[in-house]
Amino acid sequence: MFAYVTTHFINHSLGLVSVQVMDRVLHIIHQYWSSPLGGCLLYGAFAIHYSLALWALWLRRSLKMPLSEATQLVLGFSIPFFLVDHVLLTRVADTFYGADYGYYSTLLYAYVTNPLRGAAQLIVLVIAWVHAVIGLWFWLRLKPWYGRWQPVLYAFALLLPTLAMLGAVQGAREVAAMAKDPAWIVQLAEVHPRPAPADGAFISEMIVWLRWGFLAALLAVLLARMARQYWERRAGVIRLHYPSGRVVQIVRGVSVLEASRMAGVPHASVCGGRGRCSTCRIKVEGPPEAIPPPAPEELKVLHRVGAAPDVRLACQLRPHGDLRATPLLPATAQARDGFRRPRYLHGAECEIAILFADLRAFTQLSEKKMPYDLVFLLNRYFAEMGHAVEAAGGRIDKFIGDGVMALFGLDSGVEAGCREALAAAKDMGERLQSLNRALIHDIPEPLRIGIGIHTGPAIVGEMGYGAAVSVTAVGDSVNTASRIEGLTKTFGCELAISDAVVLRAGIDAGAASHHEIEIRGRVERLVVHAFASARDVPVVERERTPARKLRMRVLGASRF
């Protein structure tokens, strides 16, 4: 059906050239769509599409839905009411009643003589196109490549109907100019005859009856839904418990997502409850008899995102009894949140390497600089340090004032992470030296840095609120890394690393000074290796295809 609409829109747009070109191209297109194969595909697709729309309306237990879904539904059911007269007065009249409407010159003349009908056809063009584009948007935005192609697809969605309407208007103006010649009107009637008056009256009656038929089918489904709701309420209610303490009463057959919508509970659902995006997934707690097993289609989506056994899709789960449902994604979740992601993003304890870096004596420098110059200087510094971290394979956690926190080994494993952190520290020292040379005339003295690296278990996950959500790490290992960075002031060095980093990275730290320190809250003393310059640290070349050595102990949250 989308192909049919697209070919006709392209044909309409040729009216910007001439009506004759529209007719020649229509003759080519008409040969396919009027063939037995084309006719079966077109009318079969319409019958299936309309039947599925009625079935989807029947399956809905609530008509509360996002505006995009409601718009698609309303526009879809309105299309037959607008389109039925066009189909019967052209295709049916041509095939069964000896008419010959199959040319733009004939149709546009009919629209010129009846402007209201012409306007109605332009309206149905917009309705059909918007309905189709919304459906494609629901489908395509779940694809990983959609973000890259979105501008192109948006341009296509806007330009094609615009050109089609402009072509139709321009073609109508051309036909109106030709219609000023009575001889042209006589010739048009001879070449493209209309149905006999009796046949025309019968076709008009068919149009009315078909419109009533579409309306009756829609009303029948709505009345059947009301009857079903009445009988289901007599069978008792099911209580759905949410983490906020809210209890929603529903009847058997209502999905968890529909329950959330009916009760006004914010719940993500990018695909509109079609079981495709997985953004509505929930953690389910309740007796086994209250939780029906997932269908194969739901299992496929759950396996795709690596969901735990107690995770279900809210749009597909229709409870048989009382249960507790905990949404696992925020109500503002986007399509990308439905893709398979590293499990640590949901909360996991990982062995990683943590790097802290801080500028020395920056407070004194900031007192001598104008705000604009200070911001410029910090951005240059952060850019160089960020490039060093990313080039080594790490992830910038955050910039804190004039400091940097970075994580290594999230995907590559703790050993590779320690080597990456050392490589980043070495590169940071080299980049800082280059930056000092570039800013030699802008700062009174060279910038100095202190870097601390430690490795150990930490809690990793996406934390924060709203736009400030980011991947970060918390725990004793993070605090220890921060304290080791502070020791660079005490030792008068540029880089300090723990003995655990040396062992994990497999380097020789004999050239560094060794110190045993006490860490508050820890019984054992910590061995720290101090390098006067980060550029002096020995670095082991990273593996080109690191194995998945990440040791991860999934916490309760990570089962999401």
N, C-alpha and C positions, 0 to 999 in steps of 0.2 A: 504493500500500500504506500509506503514511503517512496518507493521507486516511481510509482504511478504519479504521485503528487509532484515529485521532483521533475519528472519529464514534462509535465504540464506547466509547471512554473517556468521552466527553461523556454518552453514553447511560447508562453505568454510574453516573456521578456523580449522575444523577437519582434513584438509589435513596435519596439523602438526603431526597428529597421523599416518594416512595411508589413501590411496585412498579407501581401502576396507571399512573402517569406514565411509568415506564420502558417499559411495554408499549405505550402510545400512541405514544411517540416512536420506539420500535423498529419499529412498524408502518410509519411514514413512511420511516425509513431502509431498512428491508427492501425496500420497493417499488423503490428504486433499485438496491441491490446484488444483488437477485435478478432484475433485468431482464437481457435478453440483452446490452445494452451494459455494464451494471455488472459482470455476470459475466465477460465477455471482458476488461474492463479489470483486474479484480481477479486472476483466475487467470492471465491473460497476464502481468501484472506480476510475480506470484510465480514463474512459470516462467522468465521472463527474468532476474529477480533471482537466483534460485538457480543458474541456469546460468552467469551472469556471476561468481557467487561461486566456483563450481568452476573456471571458466576463470582467474580471478585467482589461485586457489591453484596451479593448474598453472603459471602464468607465474612464480610466485615460485621463485627458485633457492635461497632460504634461508628457514627458518622463524624466524630471529632477527629480532625486531621490537620496537618499543616496546610497553609494556603496553596503551596505548589501542587500538592496532591488534589486538593479540592478543585483547583482551577483545571487541572487535567481531566478530572472526572466530569465536571460540568460541561466543559468544551466538547469532550468526547461524545457524551450523550446528546448534545445539541446538533452535532454534524448531520445526522440523518434527516432531521427536520428541515434543515436548510438545503440539503443536497438532493433530496428525493425528486423535486420537480425538475432539476437540471438533468438528472439521469433519465427520467421517463420521457422528457420532452426532446431528448437528443438520442441516446442509445436505443431506448425502447421504441421510440417513434420511427427511427431510421430502420431498425431491424424488422419490426412487425407491421408497421402501418404506412410504408412507402414514402416516408419523409426523407429529406436529405439535409439534416442540420449539421452534418459533420464538417463544417468549414467555419473558420473564424469570421469571414465576411457575413455569413448568415447569422451567427450568434450575436456578433457585435451590432448588427442592424436591429436585431430583436431587443438588445439592451438599450440601444439608442432610442427606440420608439417606446420603451418601457424603462425609464431610468431607475425606478424603485427595484425592479428585478435585477438590473445591472449592479446596483449598489449591494443588493443581497448576495450576489455572487462574489463580489469583492470581499464582503464580510466573511463568507464561508471559506474563502481562500485563507484569510488570516486565522480563522478559528482552527481549520485543519492543520495549518502549519504550526501554530503555537502548541496545539495538542501533541503533534508528532515530536516537536523539538523537546518538550518537557519529558516525554517518555524516553527519548534518546539520552537526555541529560541524566535522568535517573540511572540509566544503564552505563553510560560511558564514563561518568565521573568516578566510578569505582575502579577504573582501569589505571594502572600505575603511570601510563604515558599520557593521561588526559591533561595533566597540568601543562605539559609542553605544547600540546596541540590546541589548547583551549582558545587562544586568540584567533587561530585560523577557523576553528569551528564556529565561534561566535560571529566572525565576519561573514561566513557562509550563511548562517542562520538569519542574519539581518539583511544581507544584500539580496539574496535570491527572491524572497517575497516582495521586497521593495521594487526590484527590477520587474517582477511579474506584474505588479499592479500598475507601474508606470507604463509598461508595454501594453497592458489591456486598455488603459486610458488613452494612450496615443493611438492605438488601433481603432478605438471607438471614434476618436476625433476624425481619423482618416475616412472611416466608413460614413460618418455624418456628412462629411464634405462630398463624398460620392453620391450619397442619397439625395442630394439636391437635384440630381438629374433624374427625371421620371423614367427615362429609358433604362437607366441602370437598375431601378427598382423592378421594372417589368422583367428584365433579363434575369435578375436574381430569383424572382418567383418561378420563372420557367426552368432554370437550371437546378435550383434547390427548392423543390416543392414542399409544402407543409402538409400535415395530415388532413384528411377530409374533416369537415366540421363535426360529424358524428363521432369520428375516431378521436378528435381533439377533446370533445366533451367527455368521452369515456376515460381518456388519459387523465383529465383533470380530476375525475372521480377517484381514479386509482391513486393519485397523489394524496388526496384527502384520507382515503382508507389506509394507505401505508403509514402516513403520519400518525393516525390513530393507533395503528398496530405497534409502532415503536413506543408510543406513549403507554399503551396497555402493557407491553412487556416490562417497561420500567416500573409502572405502578404495581404490577403483580409481584415483582421481586420485593419492593418496599413493603407491601402488605404482608407478604410471606415472612419477612424479617420481623415485623411487629407480632405476628402470631407465634413465631418461634420464641421470641423474647418472653411472651406471656406464659407459654408452657414451661419454659426453662426456669422462670422465677418460681413457679409452683413446686419445682423439684428441690428447692433450697438454694442457699447461697454459699459461696466459698470466700474465705477471708485471706486476703493477701497482705502480708506485713512488709513494710519498708523500713530501711535503717533509721529513718527519722522518727519512727514510732507511729507513723501513719498506718492505719488499717483500712483497706479498701475492700468493699464487699462486691463480689461479681457472681455471675451465674456460670455454670459449667459450659465450656465452649468459648469463653472469652479469653483472648491471649493476654499475657502479662503486659505487653506493649499497649494494647487497647485499654486495659485497666488503668495504666498510667495516664493515658490521654483523657479518659473519661473523668478521672479524679484530678486532673490538672497537675500531675506529678511530672516534673521535667525529666525527659528520657530521650536519649539520642536515638536517631533512626534515619541515617542518611538515605537509605534506599527506599524509605517509605513503608517498611514492614514487609518487604518481599523476600526476606531471608537471604540477601546477597552480600550486604556490607559488613555484617557482624558487629556494627557499632552499638547495637541494642543489647549486647550480651550481658548476662546477669549470672551471679553466683546464687545457686538455689539450695535452700535448706528446708527439709520437710520429710515426711514419711514416704517411703518408696511408692506406695500405692497412690499417692497424690501427684506423682510426677510421671507422666506417660513417656515412653522411650522416644528419642528423636527419630524423625524420618530420615531416609538416606540423604535427601537434599540438605537437611540441617547438619547432619554428620559431616558431610563434605566441607561445609563452610567452617565448622568447628575444628576439623582437622587442619584446614588451611591456615588457621591462625594459631594452631598449637594450644587449643583450650584444654583445661583440666576437666576431669570427668564430672565435676559438680557445676560446670558452666553450661548454660543453655542460651539460645537466642530468644529474647523476650517476645519477638513477633511470631515465633513458631510454637512456643510453649503454651498450652492450654491446660491449666491445672485441673486435676480431678478432686482436689481437696485443699485444705489450708496449707500454706507454705510461706516461707520468707524469701524475698527476692532482693538482692543487692546489685544495683547497676554498677558495672565495672568501668564505664567510661563517663566522662562529664556530658551533660546535655548539649554542650557546644562542640562535641566531637565532630571532626571532619572526615571526609572519605578516606584520607590517608591513614587515619587511625584504625581503619578496618583491615589494613594490610598486616601480614605477619611481621612482627618486630622482635628484637632481642628480648628475652625474658627478663633481663635485669632492669628494663625500663619500668616494669611493674613493681619492682622491689625485690632485691636479692642480695645475699651476702657474697661478695666476690673478693678474691685476693687480687689486688691491683697495686700499681705504683702511683704514688701521689707526689706531685711537684708543686712547691711554693716558691715564688720569686718576688722580690721586693726591692724597690729602688732605695739606695742609701742617701741620706741627707737631702731628701727631696723637699722636706718642709722648708728648709732654709732657702732652697732654690725657688720654691713657689712664692716666697715673700718678695723676691726681687723681680718677678715676672708679671706682666699684664695678664688678665684672665684669658684673652684671646691667644697670647703666646703660650700660656700654660696648657691650654686645651690642645693646641697644635702639637706641642712637644709630647704630651701624653699619648695622643693618637698615633704619632710616629713610633713611639716606644711600644705601644700595645700592638701595632701592626707587625713590627719586627718580631716580637716575642710570640705572637699568635702564629705567624708563618713558621717559626722554628718548631713550635709544638706540633702543628698539623703536618709539617714535612716529615717529622719523626714518627708519625702514626698515632699521636695522642689526641685528646679532646680537651679543648678549653672549657673548664668548668665555669669560671667567673673571673671578672676583673674587680678587685676590691681596692678602691682608692688608687694607689700606684702599685698595687700588687697583682699577681697572677696566680691562679690555682688551675692545675691541669691534671687530668687523669690518663693513665696509660694501662694497657693490657685488658681493657674491657672485652675485646673480641679476640685478641691474639694470645692471651694467657699471661700469667704473672712474670715468667722468665723473660719472654719477649717484651713485656711491658717495662721491666726494669732496664733492659737494653735500650728501648725507645726513649725512656726518660733521660738516661745518660746522654744519648745522642742529641736530644732536645737541649739539654743543659749546655753541652759543648757548642751547639749551634747558636744558642742564646748569647753565650760569651762572645762568639765571633761577630754576630750581628750587632751587639752592643758596641763593640770596638769600631765597626764600620759606621754606626750611627754617630758615635762621638767624633769621628773624622768629618762627617757631613755637617755636624752642628758646631764645629770648632769655633766659629765666629758668633754663635748665638747663645752659648752658655759659658759662664765664667770658669767652670772646671768640668772635667769629663763626668758623665753619668757612671755611677757604680751600682752594682747589683749584688744581692745575696740570694742564693738558690739552695733550697733544702729538698731532699728526696728521701722518702721512706716507703716501704712496702708492707702490706699486711691485709688482713680482712677488713672490709668496710661495707656499710649498707649503701647500695647504689640503686637509684631509681629516679623517675621523673617526679620532682617535687616543686612546689610553689603554688601560685594561684593566678588564674587568668592568663594574661599575656606573659607573666613572669615565670611560667613553668619551664623548667630546664632539667637536664640530667645532671645530677650532683651526687656527692658521696658524703656520708657522715660516719662518725665512729672514732674510736681511740686511735686508729692508724692515721686518720686525717689530722687529728690534734697533734700527734707526735711529729708528723711531717712539718706542720706549722712551727713547732718548737725547734726542730732541727734547723729550719730556715733562720729563726731568730738567733741561733748559736753562731751563725756566720759573723755576726757583730763581735761576739766574744772571742772567737778564734781569729778574727781579722782575715777571713778568707772569702772567696767568691762562691764556693760550692761546698756543701756539707751533705754527706750521704750516710745512711745507716749501714751497719754491717750486713743486715739482711739484704739490702740492695746489692752489695758486693757479691754475696753468695749466690743470689738469684741470677744476676747478670753474668756471673762467671768471669769477672775481671780481676786483674792484679792491682790492688790498691797500695802496693808497697811504697809508691812515691808520695803518698799522702800522709799527713800527720794523724795519729790515732788518739782518740780521747774516749774515756769512759765517763758517762754522765748519769745522773739520776733524773728520772722523769717522774714528776709528781703523780701519785696514784698508782705507780708500778713498783713492784718489789725488786725485780732484776734491773741491773744497770745496763745502759744502752751504749754500745760501741759505735762511735761516729768517726768517719774518715773525712778530713778537711783538705780541700785542694785550694791552693792559693788562687788559681785561675781555673775557671770552668773549662777553658780550652785545653787544660793539661790532663783531663780525665781520659783514661783509655776506654775506647768504645769497641764493642764486638759488633761486627756487621749483622744487621737483622736478617732473619731467614726470609727468603723470598715468598715461600708459601707456608706460613706458620700454621701448625696444627692447632686444633681446638683443644688447648690445654687449660682452658679457663675452669678453675675449680669454683663451683657455684653451689651454694646451699640455699635452695629456694625457701624463702620465708612464707608465712601465711599469705601475704599479699601477692607473692609471685605466682600463686596458682591461678591468678586471674588470666 
